Amino acid sequence: MTTLQRQRPSAPATTQDSGLRRASRALRPARTLPGAVVSLALAAGLGATAAEVVAALLGHPLGWVPVNELIELAGDTTWRQSATAALAMAGAGTLMLSLAIVPGRCRLVPVQNTDPLIVIGITRSGLRRTLRAAAQQVAGVDKARVRLRRRTIEVTVMTGSESSGSMLRQVGTAVGDRLAGVGTLGAGEVVVRLRRKGP
């Protein structure tokens, strides 16, 4: 197997880095699903408890929440016995708060544009398909596979046994040109690996 690494030409570092940071912050998804689930669960539980307490005060308990059993359990339990449950509840609350505060992992690759008020991203699968198509357009390439790493883009091409090492440069150039055309930010360097089929 033969390998070639090629640094993609890019914009000046300060402009690209600031654009990458701004786009990464804007494209990171919020934790809407966990927040909605926790909010609905809390609203349902506390609403049922409030309705049960009000109905019991009016003399017509609903029976949704076992209030009497909970009161007896609370009366029979000491602070020392409830310490484990209290720690578990505090840990669950801290976990839910961290899930709500920290945004999710970005699923999009930022794309450079001229307007600083607009942020554009391309899906990782879409970028892989685009780069795979560019690699497969090189003469002699039978099949290509693209992996997006944190700092590199790894392109593995399958070719016949008669292929030469110059194909690495051609694939690297084709993928680099496609990256420059798309304008992705922070894509890193392109690593091309050449795998030959059997004799």
C-alpha positions in Angstrom: 0.0 0.0 0.0 1.3 3.4 -0.9 0.5 6.7 0.9 0.7 10.4 0.0 -0.1 13.3 2.3 -0.9 16.6 0.8 -1.6 19.9 2.6 -4.6 21.6 1.0 -4.0 25.3 0.1 -6.2 27.5 2.2 -7.1 31.0 3.1 -4.9 33.0 5.6 -4.9 31.2 9.0 -6.4 34.0 11.0 -9.4 34.5 8.7 -10.0 30.8 8.4 -9.6 30.1 12.1 -12.0 32.9 13.1 -14.5 31.8 10.5 -14.2 28.1 11.6 -14.8 29.0 15.2 -17.8 31.1 14.4 -19.3 28.5 12.1 -18.6 25.7 14.5 -20.4 27.5 17.3 -23.4 28.3 15.1 -23.7 24.8 13.6 -23.5 22.9 16.9 -27.0 21.5 17.6 -28.8 22.4 20.8 -30.0 19.6 23.1 -33.6 20.1 22.2 -34.7 16.5 22.4 -33.3 15.8 25.9 -34.6 19.1 27.1 -38.1 18.5 25.8 -38.2 15.0 27.3 -37.1 16.2 30.7 -39.4 19.1 30.6 -42.4 17.0 29.7 -41.6 14.4 32.3 -41.3 17.0 35.0 -44.4 18.8 33.9 -46.4 15.6 33.9 -45.1 14.4 37.3 -45.5 17.8 39.1 -48.8 18.5 37.5 -50.2 15.1 38.6 -48.9 15.7 42.1 -50.4 19.2 42.3 -53.8 17.9 41.0 -53.7 15.1 43.6 -52.9 17.4 46.5 -55.6 19.9 45.5 -58.2 17.1 45.0 -57.2 15.6 48.4 -57.7 19.0 50.1 -61.1 19.3 48.6 -62.0 15.8 49.9 -62.1 14.0 46.6 -58.6 12.3 46.0 -57.9 11.3 42.4 -55.7 8.3 43.2 -53.1 9.2 40.6 -50.3 9.7 43.1 -50.1 7.5 46.3 -49.8 10.5 48.7 -50.6 8.6 51.9 -48.0 5.9 51.1 -45.4 8.5 50.3 -46.1 10.4 53.6 -45.7 7.2 55.6 -42.5 6.3 53.8 -41.1 9.8 54.5 -42.1 9.5 58.1 -40.3 6.1 58.5 -37.1 7.1 56.7 -34.2 8.8 58.5 -31.9 11.3 56.9 -29.1 8.8 56.9 -31.2 6.3 55.0 -32.1 8.9 52.3 -28.5 10.0 51.7 -28.0 7.6 48.9 -31.2 8.5 47.1 -30.4 12.2 47.6 -27.0 11.8 46.0 -28.4 9.8 43.1 -31.0 12.6 42.5 -28.3 15.3 42.7 -26.2 13.3 40.2 -29.1 12.9 37.8 -29.9 16.6 38.1 -26.3 17.6 37.4 -26.3 15.2 34.4 -29.5 16.7 33.0 -28.2 20.3 33.5 -24.9 19.4 31.7 -26.9 17.9 28.8 -29.0 21.0 28.5 -26.1 23.4 28.7 -23.4 21.7 26.6 -24.4 21.7 22.9 -24.3 18.5 20.9 -21.6 17.4 18.4 -21.6 19.2 15.1 -22.8 17.0 12.3 -22.0 19.5 9.6 -18.7 20.6 8.1 -18.5 24.5 7.9 -18.2 26.0 4.4 -16.5 29.3 3.8 -18.5 32.2 2.4 -18.0 36.0 2.0 -20.8 37.2 4.3 -19.8 37.0 8.0 -23.5 37.0 9.0 -24.3 33.8 7.1 -23.1 30.3 8.2 -23.3 27.4 5.8 -22.5 23.8 6.4 -22.4 20.6 4.4 -23.2 17.2 5.8 -20.4 14.8 6.4 -22.0 12.2 4.2 -22.5 14.7 1.4 -18.8 15.8 1.6 -17.7 12.1 1.6 -19.8 11.4 -1.5 -18.5 14.6 -3.3 -14.8 13.7 -2.6 -15.4 10.0 -3.5 -16.8 11.1 -6.8 -13.8 13.3 -7.4 -11.4 10.5 -6.6 -13.2 8.0 -8.9 -13.0 10.4 -11.9 -9.2 9.8 -12.0 -8.3 7.4 -14.7 -7.5 3.9 -13.4 -9.4 4.3 -10.1 -11.9 1.4 -9.7 -13.2 2.3 -6.3 -12.7 5.0 -3.6 -13.5 5.3 0.0 -13.3 8.5 2.0 -13.0 8.9 5.8 -13.3 12.3 7.5 -10.9 12.3 10.5 -10.5 15.2 13.0 -7.5 16.7 11.3 -7.2 14.7 8.0 -9.3 13.5 5.1 -8.3 9.9 4.3 -8.9 8.7 0.7 -8.3 5.1 -0.1 -8.5 4.2 -3.8 -8.6 0.6 -5.2 -6.9 0.2 -8.5 -5.5 -2.5 -10.8 -2.1 -4.0 -10.3 -0.8 -2.1 -13.3 -1.3 1.3 -11.7 1.7 3.6 -10.8 2.5 5.9 -7.9 1.6 8.9 -10.0 -2.0 8.1 -9.4 -1.6 9.2 -5.8 -0.7 12.7 -6.9 -3.6 12.8 -9.4 -6.1 11.6 -6.8 -4.7 14.1 -4.2 -5.0 16.9 -6.7 -8.5 16.0 -7.7 -9.7 15.8 -4.1 -7.8 19.0 -3.1 -9.4 20.8 -6.1 -12.9 19.6 -5.1 -12.3 20.7 -1.5 -11.1 24.1 -2.6 -14.3 24.3 -4.8 -16.6 23.4 -2.0 -14.7 25.8 0.4 -14.8 23.7 3.5 -13.2 25.2 6.6 -10.7 23.3 8.8 -10.7 20.2 6.6 -7.0 19.7 7.2 -4.7 17.7 5.0 -5.6 15.0 2.5 -4.1 11.6 2.9 -4.3 9.3 -0.1 -3.8 5.6 0.2 -3.4 3.4 -2.8 -4.5 -0.2 -2.7 -3.8 -2.5 -5.6 -5.9 -5.5 -6.4 -4.4 -8.9 -6.5 -2.2 -10.0 -9.5 
